[in-house]
């Protein structure tokens, strides 16, 4: 069996912790070959985002078309979309080229430091055009609330209810991440046609959580590309992310919210020697 190919359609993070850079690291760490089509360039570091430059939709189109014209794509991860025009462009291309391919949509709306990453006119385009194409969407609690026009979930019951509400908007499955929940653990809930599945996880005390959403969704895309079921893909991805967060403090990157350690297994011996 050949190595699976996974395409990320997302924005760039020059600090390497989130966006395309995190996606490519996660794809590699999960044993797949990563590819990238950029939607936007950002100026950011571990302390925040200072500038965003959305790429012209026609250039986004050219990148994606170049990939599908030459390379087998086994799954797609969608991250930062930036604006409504790009959302519609990506949707048109995936409707043409990616039918039957697993698509993981991480509806990136706000950076860790609070900077908006999605134009105000883009939310409805994401809901109308991209959600119905997604095999699974992976919003955190604030993103789920925005997509539904509701208050942010505060309990597990509200998380499950909002996941069910989002499922009615067309995706194949909804994974709501509970990292923002006020609890000692960090539960995620998956809702699909098979029902409700909870994924438990301890909460790690660290400030280095930059790019956790990008990393989780990319790991899920990698596992789906390998033929895993949705439940198994989420389970494996969450376990991988937990290890990456646990080892985040072995890195020394910036003075703000640093990245997780994507290559914890590969670098384990190196860290031990030091």
HELIX and SHEET records of a PDB file:
HELIX    1   1 UNK A   19  UNK A   29  1                                  11    
HELIX    2   2 UNK A   57  UNK A   70  1                                  14    
HELIX    3   3 UNK A   84  UNK A   97  1                                  14    
HELIX    4   4 UNK A  123  UNK A  125  1                                   3    
HELIX    5   5 UNK A  126  UNK A  130  3                                   5    
HELIX    6   6 UNK A  131  UNK A  133  5                                   3    
HELIX    7   7 UNK A  141  UNK A  148  1                                   8    
HELIX    8   8 UNK A  156  UNK A  167  1                                  12    
HELIX    9   9 UNK A  212  UNK A  225  1                                  14    
HELIX   10  10 UNK A  230  UNK A  246  1                                  17    
HELIX   11  11 UNK A  248  UNK A  250  5                                   3    
HELIX   12  12 UNK A  264  UNK A  273  1                                  10    
SHEET    1   A 6 UNK A  48  UNK A  54  0                                        
SHEET    2   A 6 UNK A  33  UNK A  45 -1                                        
SHEET    3   A 6 UNK A   5  UNK A  11  1                                        
SHEET    4   A 6 UNK A  75  UNK A  78  1                                        
SHEET    5   A 6 UNK A 102  UNK A 105  1                                        
SHEET    6   A 6 UNK A 136  UNK A 137  1                                        
SHEET    1   B 3 UNK A 173  UNK A 177  0                                        
SHEET    2   B 3 UNK A 188  UNK A 192 -1                                        
SHEET    3   B 3 UNK A 195  UNK A 199 -1                                        
END                                                                             
